[in-house]
Amino acid sequence: MLYEFRMTDTGEEEAEVVGWDVREGERVAPDQVVCRVLAGKVEHGIRCPQAGVLLKQVARVGDSVRLSQLMAIVRPEPVQAQAATPAPDQAPAAQALPPLPVLKKPEPPVPPAPPVIRPEPASASAERIPFVGPRLRSAQGAGASWAAIPHGYGQHEADATALRNLVKELSAEALRRGCELTETAFVLRALAKALHEHPEFNAHADADGRGMVLKRSCDLGVAMTVGHTIIVPVVREVHKKDLWTVALELGRLPARARDHSIPEAELRGASFTATFVGNAASSLVLPVIHAPETAALGVTRPTERAVVIGGGIHARWRMSLGLSYDRRCHDPARAAAFLSGLARRLEAPRSLA
């Protein structure tokens, strides 16, 4: 008989199929991960207890599935030999399997590839790449925020020369403490102080646009890219933590993000979000605001440039700070004051250590 491979429990009512690790026509080992689903914002590998050949993928990439829903059809194969040969006058111990349905001969296995769907009608000059899982949620969230929030923008450059020198100076201490110290930890510390000085930016807007709620805790979202997806883990109560505690928490995030081990609760509840771009070619980042937050910061990697100081040309490291803000809640003058205060703190980094 054919085996019906069904969805197992992930702790969520619904999950989204984001990929198949076994293609139609390929063999399935006992307890092998056959497909991957996204439940909430956590990716799970769904295992099949039955060995055999995967005949048909019933659930496709992008489908929403529930507990016990049919995912695939597997043709079982034996994992042990018969214990003994029956005597000639005895009936065989096992009966033959019923005839299998006529199926299209499977194509030879090929290496896994991102899901690509050709447009209808098919075209040799274009392909459509569907958004699935976290990438789809990110796209939908950005679209909703952009449509609902009237964005205003501000930009300021900070001299990051002293900051880079201090990071190098403290590298041995960071190694002793078991963490990697980067400019990001200093930016979060400076942000916490700037948001304390300008609490109206550490706020959530009312859904009807009639007011905003100032947040007492400085919970900073740190937008990072994992594969083709942006996730935003939250570093809680940054205003209560020293530089080394912030650096340790930041250092653990990339590996946890790649392993999909950041729980849903740690991806929610930011009072303000910062996006850090490591590409040196980026000169300005103006992120979309994460509703219901009222502002977001884009920070570029420091780059060395020629700067005129006192009539002379000097090589200095410069960092661009781009602020997107909800125009219903903030005005350009307050945005400029916020950016100026943030830059001033970054230019005196020893006060943040």
Protein Blocks (a to p, Z undefined) as FASTA:
>chain_A
ZZddddddehiabdcdfbdfbdghiacdehiafbdcdehjaccddddfbgcddfbdfbag
hiacdehiafbdcddddfbdcfbdcdfkbccfbdcddddddddddddddddddddddddd
ddfkbccdddehjllmmmmmmmmmmmmpccddddddddfklmmmmmmmmmmmmmmnopac
dfklmmmmmmmmmmmmmmmlmccddfklpaccddfbdcddddddehjaccddddehkllp
cfklmmmmmmmmmmmmmnopacfklmgoiabdcdddfbfkbgbdcdddddfbfbdcdddd
dddddddeehiacddddddddddddfklpcfklmmmmmmmmmmmmmmmmlmZZ
